[in-house]
Amino acid sequence: MTTLTHATTAPAPGFTERYLLEPALTADPYGYLDALRATRPVYWSALHRAWLVTGHAQVMHCLRDPAFSAERVRPLMDAVPEGAREDAGRAFGILSRWMVFNDPPNHRRLRQAFQEQFSARAIGRYRAFVGRATRAMLARRAAPGRTGELLADVARPLPALVFARWLGVPQAHSPSFWYWNARVGDLILGAAQEEREYRTSLQSLVNLEDYLADLVRQRRAEPKDDLISSVLAQGRIGTSVSEEEFVGMLTQMAFAGGETTSNLIANTVRALLTHPEALAAVRAEPELVPAAVEETLRHDGPSKMSVRTVARDVELDGEALRTGDRVFLVTAAANRDPERFPDPGTFDVRRDNAASHLGLGFGAHFCIGAALARLVAGVVVDVLVREYPALRLTDHAHAWQPSLLNRALTALPVRY
């Protein structure tokens, strides 16, 4: 990638570029992102060697335009230390079958195999189960008056329990299943740094595929009431989508199934507990819980950005983007664009247009698991705000995981 073509992106006077993973921006990126968007919504960052796209209209354009490709397996592979490369071939073959790393029309073909199972109507039948599981989990871990840690008590284990049940993973296999998922997350989200960590992550992805391939074989022989059996019953696997592609996509869903929802629960609870007027409104009108979840997705959602690669030379907002350039679509900034959202820094559970946020993507790459994430987060938040009237934050400072992609607390200490 040459920097010569990016000479037009000199910052405005008074603006100083900063590294997005510096501790202060990990803790609170929004003031800086607002300044960046106001300075130049399409900005070449020499620090990140990528274009930072922060305007709502500009991010929407990129999510629609096929010139911005989601295929980024090669950059992930290039980051692997030389000593771990011998383990990487099969693992990156698996990643190449993830929908999130494919462009249309291949993305559409892969997605169609799961479309029916991920519809809001299909997901809705799990609402009662999620409610029972939430209450049972909180009854064991969150006695009134007790001090606890909301991520560990419910925000992490509850989505994992629901997703494993939905996918069809037996409870006895959960420890290995979620360990492999966590290590795959280290690879995808950039937490793996040393050769040993890369080796562990790559092997975990292989182990996850082997496990899910065996589970698919079992469900072919003996179907059950779960996602795998339901997709197999449709008859697309082995015809429009190969079994290898199917298993590869299941590894993506296994990885994505818990992380986003866990962070959405924690971020929504934190937003409500730090905005007493919003919490009072939701307690007075519990039907506002879904709106609180949507406003969290806009205001402080679990995803900060997605990554694209320029597939052909293209102009965006007067800037010349060249083939091969990396592009960071900073949805955390786009979701606070004052040209799209009035008073964008305010957390408002009665906001009229909150649902037009980009917190779950848009268009072809709109999050396929959005209905499940919304349902699980909504049920958990509803139970907490209605049935735990004394719920409040403790005085502990909040720390965030250092990630370009995710907006994830390390812990959320509360008093129930």
PyMOL commands that set and color helices and strands:
alter all, ss='L'
color gray80, all
select helices_A, chain A and resi 4-9+23-27+30-39+56-64+73-78+82-95+99-101+106-112+116-118+120-124+127-141+150-155+157-167+171-188+195-221+227-234+243-273+276-284+286-300+331-334+354-356+363-365+370-387
alter helices_A, ss='H'
color red, helices_A
select strands_A, chain A and resi 42-45+50-53+68-69+147-149+306-310+314-316+319-321+326-329+392-393+413-415
alter strands_A, ss='S'
color yellow, strands_A
deselect
rebuild
show_as cartoon
